[in-house]
Amino acid sequence: MRRRSGATCHSLTLCLLFLLTAAVTAGREKNSSSASLFWSTAKEEEDLLRKTEPNDDSSAPSVVSDPDQLDGGFSSLDGMLQWAIGHSDPAKLKESAQDVQRLSPSELKKRQMEIKELMEKLKMPSDAQLMQIAIDDLNNSSLSLEDRHRALQELLILVEPIDNANDLSKLGGFAVLVQEFNHPDTDIRKVSAWILGKASQNNPFVQKQVLDLGALSKLMKMVKSSFVEEAVKALYAVSALIRNNVAGQELFYAEAGDLMLQDILSNSSIDIRLRRKAVFLVADLAECQLENMHKVELPFFSNRLFLKSVVDLTASTDLDLQEKALVAIKNLLQHRTVEALVLKDFCGLDTALERLRQQLRDLMLEEYQRDYAMDLEALRKEVELVFHTRLGMGTKVPT
């Protein structure tokens, strides 16, 4: 939410005065024969003030419906009026109204013109307009690096709401962001991937637009970057693009996504954040495949080396990584293509689970670790139960 300065609050007061002036002018025009002034009664003032309280009825129609009167901080001038009234002293409001009533017609007209000019200066562009400005900046090859960073940071904030993410696609913003993947500056590439990831989360429309631009393969190459922050944000974007998206997952597999994940999981020297995101993605993909087996059946989880790279994570000293590995193993055990005997004989899952049990038992003796260790032990037991059930049933998957 934008913060409003003291000058803005003063401007809102002037805005209110403008609206009061308009009301007075309307009253004079309506009752020109008697030169009487139109104004609200005390009861009407009380009703208006009551509408600004938190329990107001949001379904009540707005008195201002002209979309051209929308600004960046309030949904309408009516909203601005309500805010100004709610943050003003009723006594001073009444006094200000009386002052306005004493103005001559020429003074009223002058005041209206002054306030109109002020409102034009205060009018803020919409989110779509702000995004268009940022896109235009990014399309400017002569733009300074500092301004390019600023434009991307603005998009990173603006793209958060799903409607804005959809609008960014319609404005051609994603094509511009994909172009930024080739920029020599690491932070430019990082933030561009971050924006795409944010926009793609749980948004099939945006996912399709971005995938059609060929962004996935570029992001997967960025995951291998020697710059950790760029790699982390790129993997975040990859996950957001293919989550609950069968077409995206097929493309991910076609681009050897399993080998990319395997390389990350099996390399203990890689940044821990990247490994956490990788194993979390494995768990998510395994769960998604279970829900979409009727749509796609891919031999992704039958790779022995891949399975071993997941199981080996249980030996990590990072509890968060261990937890994510257990969730991934539990989901993988639900797949009929994953053989329990392979997990036992080749991956050593039974030994890994026993080793983890002893580690968690020791952690339970430490007060500050006890609760988390107990939760992790409960998850470990659940995985162990599913594993032993699979071993007893051969290749069958328990229903």
C-alpha positions as CSV (number, residue, x, y, z in Angstrom):
1,M,0.0,0.0,0.0
2,R,1.3,3.5,-0.9
3,R,2.1,5.7,2.1
4,R,0.5,9.1,2.0
5,S,2.5,12.2,3.1
6,G,1.2,15.2,5.0
7,A,1.0,17.1,1.8
8,T,-1.3,14.4,0.3
9,C,-3.6,14.5,3.4
10,H,-3.8,18.3,3.0
11,S,-4.6,17.8,-0.7
12,L,-7.4,15.4,0.3
13,T,-8.8,18.1,2.5
14,L,-8.8,20.5,-0.5
15,C,-10.4,17.7,-2.5
16,L,-13.2,17.5,0.1
17,L,-13.6,21.3,-0.1
18,F,-13.9,21.0,-3.9
19,L,-16.7,18.5,-3.5
20,L,-18.4,20.7,-0.9
21,T,-18.0,23.6,-3.3
22,A,-19.7,21.6,-6.1
23,A,-22.5,20.8,-3.8
24,V,-23.0,24.4,-2.9
25,T,-22.9,25.4,-6.6
26,A,-25.5,22.8,-7.4
27,G,-27.7,24.1,-4.7
28,R,-27.4,27.7,-5.9
29,E,-28.2,26.7,-9.5
30,K,-31.2,24.7,-8.3
31,N,-32.5,27.4,-6.1
32,S,-31.4,30.6,-7.9
33,S,-34.6,32.4,-7.3
34,S,-34.2,32.5,-3.6
35,A,-30.4,32.4,-3.6
36,S,-30.7,29.6,-0.9
37,L,-27.8,27.1,-0.4
38,F,-28.1,23.4,-0.7
39,W,-26.5,21.5,2.2
40,S,-27.0,18.3,4.1
41,T,-29.0,18.2,7.4
42,A,-27.3,17.2,10.6
43,K,-28.9,13.7,10.3
44,E,-27.5,13.4,6.8
45,E,-24.0,14.4,8.0
46,E,-24.3,11.8,10.8
47,D,-25.2,9.1,8.2
48,L,-22.3,10.0,6.0
49,L,-19.9,9.9,8.9
50,R,-21.2,6.5,9.9
51,K,-20.6,5.1,6.4
52,T,-16.8,5.6,6.9
53,E,-16.6,3.3,9.9
54,P,-15.2,-0.3,9.5
55,N,-18.5,-2.0,9.4
56,D,-19.8,-0.1,6.4
57,D,-21.8,-2.0,3.8
58,S,-19.4,-2.6,0.9
59,S,-22.3,-3.6,-1.3
60,A,-23.7,0.0,-1.2
61,P,-23.5,1.6,-4.6
62,S,-20.8,4.2,-5.1
63,V,-22.0,7.8,-6.0
64,V,-19.0,8.1,-8.3
65,S,-18.9,5.6,-11.2
66,D,-16.8,7.4,-13.8
67,P,-13.7,5.2,-14.3
68,D,-11.7,8.2,-15.4
69,Q,-11.9,9.5,-11.9
70,L,-10.0,6.6,-10.4
71,D,-6.6,7.3,-8.8
72,G,-3.7,5.3,-7.6
73,G,-4.6,5.2,-3.9
74,F,-8.4,5.3,-3.8
75,S,-10.9,3.4,-5.9
76,S,-12.8,6.6,-6.7
77,L,-13.3,10.2,-5.6
78,D,-16.1,8.9,-3.5
79,G,-13.6,6.7,-1.7
80,M,-11.3,9.7,-1.3
81,L,-14.3,11.7,0.1
82,Q,-15.2,8.9,2.6
83,W,-11.6,8.7,3.7
84,A,-11.3,12.5,4.2
85,I,-14.5,12.6,6.2
86,G,-13.5,9.6,8.3
87,H,-10.2,11.3,9.2
88,S,-11.6,14.8,9.9
89,D,-13.1,16.5,12.9
90,P,-16.9,16.7,12.4
91,A,-17.0,20.2,14.0
92,K,-14.3,21.4,11.6
93,L,-16.1,19.9,8.7
94,K,-19.2,21.8,9.6
95,E,-17.2,25.0,10.0
96,S,-15.5,24.5,6.6
97,A,-18.9,24.0,5.0
98,Q,-20.1,27.3,6.5
99,D,-17.0,29.0,5.2
100,V,-17.7,27.6,1.7
101,Q,-21.3,28.9,1.9
102,R,-20.0,32.4,2.4
103,L,-18.0,32.5,-0.8
104,S,-19.3,34.6,-3.7
105,P,-20.0,32.9,-7.0
106,S,-16.8,34.2,-8.5
107,E,-14.8,33.0,-5.5
108,L,-16.5,29.6,-5.8
109,K,-15.6,29.3,-9.5
110,K,-12.0,30.3,-8.8
111,R,-11.7,27.7,-6.0
112,Q,-13.2,25.1,-8.3
113,M,-10.5,25.8,-10.9
114,E,-7.7,25.7,-8.3
115,I,-8.9,22.3,-7.0
116,K,-9.4,20.9,-10.5
117,E,-5.8,21.7,-11.3
118,L,-4.7,20.1,-8.1
119,M,-6.7,17.0,-8.8
120,E,-5.1,16.7,-12.2
121,K,-1.7,16.8,-10.5
122,L,-2.7,14.2,-7.9
123,K,-4.2,11.8,-10.4
124,M,-2.2,8.6,-10.3
125,P,-1.8,6.1,-13.2
126,S,-3.4,2.7,-13.0
127,D,-1.4,-0.4,-12.3
128,A,-1.7,-1.3,-16.0
129,Q,-0.3,2.1,-17.0
130,L,2.6,1.7,-14.5
131,M,3.4,-1.7,-16.0
132,Q,3.3,-0.3,-19.5
133,I,5.7,2.5,-18.4
134,A,8.1,-0.1,-17.0
135,I,7.8,-2.3,-20.2
136,D,8.6,0.8,-22.3
137,D,11.6,1.5,-20.2
138,L,12.9,-2.0,-20.6
139,N,12.4,-1.8,-24.3
140,N,14.6,1.3,-24.3
141,S,18.1,0.1,-25.2
142,S,19.7,3.4,-24.0
143,L,18.1,3.0,-20.5
144,S,20.7,3.2,-17.7
145,L,21.3,0.1,-15.7
146,E,20.0,1.8,-12.6
147,D,16.7,2.7,-14.3
148,R,16.4,-0.8,-15.7
149,H,16.7,-2.2,-12.2
150,R,14.1,0.3,-11.1
151,A,11.6,-0.8,-13.8
152,L,12.1,-4.5,-12.9
153,Q,11.6,-3.8,-9.2
154,E,8.3,-2.0,-10.0
155,L,7.1,-5.0,-12.1
156,L,8.1,-7.3,-9.2
157,I,5.6,-5.5,-7.0
158,L,2.9,-4.8,-9.5
159,V,2.7,-8.4,-10.8
160,E,1.6,-9.8,-7.4
161,P,-2.2,-9.7,-8.0
162,I,-3.4,-12.3,-10.5
163,D,-5.2,-9.7,-12.6
164,N,-2.1,-7.7,-12.9
165,A,-0.2,-10.8,-14.0
166,N,-2.7,-11.4,-16.7
167,D,-2.5,-7.8,-17.8
168,L,1.2,-8.0,-18.0
169,S,0.9,-10.8,-20.5
170,K,-1.6,-8.8,-22.6
171,L,0.9,-5.9,-22.6
172,G,3.6,-8.1,-24.0
173,G,5.6,-7.9,-20.7
174,F,6.6,-11.5,-20.6
175,A,8.4,-11.4,-23.9
176,V,10.4,-8.4,-22.7
177,L,11.3,-10.3,-19.5
178,V,12.4,-13.3,-21.4
179,Q,14.7,-11.0,-23.5
180,E,16.2,-9.8,-20.2
181,F,17.5,-13.4,-19.5
182,N,20.3,-12.5,-22.0
183,H,21.3,-9.4,-20.2
184,P,25.0,-9.4,-18.9
185,D,24.0,-8.1,-15.5
186,T,23.3,-10.9,-13.0
187,D,20.7,-9.0,-11.0
188,I,18.7,-8.1,-14.2
189,R,18.5,-11.8,-15.0
190,K,17.6,-12.7,-11.4
191,V,14.8,-10.3,-11.0
192,S,13.4,-11.1,-14.5
193,A,13.1,-14.8,-13.5
194,W,11.7,-13.8,-10.1
195,I,8.9,-11.8,-11.8
196,L,8.0,-14.6,-14.2
197,G,7.9,-17.0,-11.2
198,K,5.6,-14.7,-9.3
199,A,3.3,-14.2,-12.2
200,S,3.1,-17.9,-13.1
201,Q,2.2,-19.3,-9.6
202,N,-1.2,-21.0,-9.7
203,N,-2.0,-19.2,-13.0
204,P,-2.6,-21.5,-15.9
205,F,-3.1,-18.6,-18.3
206,V,0.2,-17.0,-17.5
207,Q,2.0,-20.4,-17.4
208,K,0.9,-21.1,-21.0
209,Q,1.9,-17.7,-22.2
210,V,5.4,-18.0,-20.7
211,L,5.9,-21.6,-21.8
212,D,4.9,-20.6,-25.4
213,L,7.7,-18.0,-25.3
214,G,10.3,-20.8,-24.7
215,A,11.2,-19.5,-21.3
216,L,11.5,-22.9,-19.6
217,S,14.6,-24.0,-21.3
218,K,16.3,-20.7,-20.7
219,L,15.4,-20.8,-17.0
220,M,16.7,-24.3,-16.7
221,K,20.1,-23.1,-18.1
222,M,20.0,-20.2,-15.6
223,V,19.5,-22.8,-12.8
224,K,23.1,-23.9,-13.5
225,S,24.4,-20.4,-13.1
226,S,27.5,-19.9,-10.9
227,F,25.6,-16.9,-9.3
228,V,23.6,-18.5,-6.5
229,E,20.9,-15.9,-6.3
230,E,20.2,-16.2,-10.0
231,A,20.1,-20.0,-9.9
232,V,17.7,-19.9,-6.9
233,K,15.3,-17.5,-8.5
234,A,15.5,-19.4,-11.8
235,L,14.6,-22.7,-10.1
236,Y,11.7,-20.9,-8.3
237,A,10.4,-19.8,-11.7
238,V,10.8,-23.3,-13.2
239,S,8.8,-24.7,-10.3
240,A,6.1,-22.1,-10.7
241,L,5.8,-22.7,-14.4
242,I,5.3,-26.4,-14.3
243,R,3.4,-26.8,-11.0
244,N,0.0,-28.4,-11.7
245,N,0.7,-28.0,-15.4
246,V,1.0,-31.2,-17.4
247,A,2.2,-29.6,-20.6
248,G,4.9,-27.8,-18.7
249,Q,6.0,-31.0,-16.9
250,E,6.2,-32.9,-20.2
251,L,8.4,-30.1,-21.6
252,F,10.5,-30.1,-18.4
253,Y,11.1,-33.9,-18.8
254,A,11.9,-33.4,-22.5
255,E,14.6,-30.9,-21.5
256,A,16.2,-33.5,-19.1
257,G,14.7,-31.9,-16.0
258,D,15.2,-35.1,-14.0
259,L,19.0,-34.9,-14.7
260,M,19.1,-31.3,-13.6
261,L,17.4,-32.1,-10.3
262,Q,19.6,-35.1,-9.8
263,D,22.7,-33.0,-10.3
264,I,21.5,-30.5,-7.7
265,L,20.4,-33.1,-5.1
266,S,23.6,-35.2,-5.4
267,N,26.0,-32.3,-5.1
268,S,26.5,-31.5,-1.4
269,S,28.6,-28.4,-2.3
270,I,25.6,-26.7,-3.9
271,D,23.8,-23.9,-1.9
272,I,21.4,-25.4,0.5
273,R,18.5,-23.2,-0.7
274,L,18.8,-24.6,-4.2
275,R,18.8,-28.2,-2.9
276,R,15.7,-27.5,-0.8
277,K,13.9,-26.1,-3.7
278,A,14.9,-29.0,-5.9
279,V,13.7,-31.7,-3.5
280,F,10.5,-29.7,-2.9
281,L,9.9,-29.7,-6.6
282,V,10.4,-33.5,-6.7
283,A,7.8,-34.0,-4.0
284,D,5.4,-31.6,-5.9
285,L,5.9,-33.4,-9.2
286,A,5.4,-36.8,-7.7
287,E,2.1,-35.7,-6.1
288,C,1.0,-34.0,-9.3
289,Q,1.7,-37.1,-11.3
290,L,-0.4,-39.2,-9.0
291,E,-3.3,-36.8,-9.7
292,N,-2.8,-36.9,-13.5
293,M,-1.8,-40.5,-14.3
294,H,-4.7,-40.7,-16.7
295,K,-3.3,-37.8,-18.7
296,V,0.4,-38.6,-18.7
297,E,2.6,-41.5,-17.7
298,L,6.3,-40.6,-17.8
299,P,9.3,-42.8,-16.7
300,F,10.7,-40.1,-14.6
301,F,10.8,-41.7,-11.2
302,S,12.1,-45.1,-12.2
303,N,15.7,-43.8,-12.5
304,R,17.8,-45.5,-9.8
305,L,20.4,-42.8,-9.5
306,F,17.7,-40.2,-9.3
307,L,15.9,-42.1,-6.5
308,K,19.2,-42.6,-4.6
309,S,20.0,-38.8,-4.8
310,V,16.7,-38.2,-3.0
311,V,17.2,-40.9,-0.3
312,D,20.7,-39.7,0.4
313,L,19.3,-36.3,1.5
314,T,18.0,-37.9,4.6
315,A,21.7,-38.0,5.8
316,S,21.9,-34.2,5.7
317,T,22.5,-32.2,8.8
318,D,19.8,-29.7,7.7
319,L,16.5,-30.7,9.2
320,D,14.5,-28.7,6.7
321,L,16.2,-30.6,3.8
322,Q,15.6,-33.9,5.6
323,E,11.9,-33.1,6.0
324,K,11.4,-32.2,2.4
325,A,13.3,-35.4,1.4
326,L,10.9,-37.5,3.5
327,V,7.9,-35.9,1.9
328,A,9.3,-36.6,-1.5
329,I,10.0,-40.2,-0.7
330,K,6.5,-40.7,0.7
331,N,5.0,-39.3,-2.5
332,L,7.4,-41.4,-4.7
333,L,6.4,-44.6,-2.9
334,Q,2.8,-44.1,-4.1
335,H,4.0,-44.6,-7.7
336,R,3.8,-48.1,-9.2
337,T,6.9,-47.4,-11.4
338,V,9.0,-46.9,-8.2
339,E,10.1,-50.3,-7.0
340,A,10.4,-50.8,-3.3
341,L,13.2,-53.3,-3.7
342,V,15.3,-50.7,-5.6
343,L,14.7,-48.3,-2.8
344,K,15.9,-50.9,-0.3
345,D,18.8,-52.7,-2.1
346,F,20.2,-49.9,-4.3
347,C,19.2,-46.7,-2.4
348,G,19.5,-48.1,1.1
349,L,16.2,-46.5,2.3
350,D,15.8,-48.9,5.2
351,T,19.3,-48.0,6.5
352,A,18.7,-44.3,5.9
353,L,15.4,-44.4,7.9
354,E,17.1,-46.1,10.8
355,R,20.0,-43.7,10.8
356,L,17.5,-40.8,10.8
357,R,15.6,-42.3,13.7
358,Q,18.7,-42.4,15.9
359,Q,19.5,-38.8,14.9
360,L,16.0,-37.6,15.8
361,R,16.1,-39.5,19.1
362,D,19.2,-37.6,20.1
363,L,17.7,-34.3,19.0
364,M,14.6,-34.9,21.1
365,L,16.9,-34.6,24.2
366,E,17.6,-31.0,23.3
367,E,14.8,-28.7,24.4
368,Y,15.0,-26.2,21.6
369,Q,14.9,-28.9,19.0
370,R,12.5,-31.3,20.6
371,D,9.2,-30.3,19.0
372,Y,10.5,-30.1,15.5
373,A,12.4,-33.5,16.0
374,M,9.1,-35.1,17.2
375,D,7.2,-33.9,14.2
376,L,10.0,-35.1,11.9
377,E,10.0,-38.5,13.6
378,A,6.2,-38.8,13.0
379,L,6.8,-38.2,9.3
380,R,9.7,-40.7,9.3
381,K,7.5,-43.4,10.8
382,E,4.8,-42.7,8.2
383,V,7.4,-43.1,5.4
384,E,8.7,-46.3,7.0
385,L,5.2,-47.7,7.2
386,V,4.4,-47.1,3.6
387,F,7.9,-48.5,2.6
388,H,7.4,-51.7,4.5
389,T,3.9,-52.0,3.1
390,R,5.3,-51.7,-0.4
391,L,8.0,-54.3,0.4
392,G,5.3,-56.8,1.6
393,M,3.2,-56.2,-1.5
394,G,5.9,-56.5,-4.1
395,T,5.3,-54.0,-7.0
396,K,1.7,-53.2,-6.0
397,V,0.8,-49.8,-4.7
398,P,-1.5,-49.8,-1.6
399,T,-4.9,-48.2,-2.2
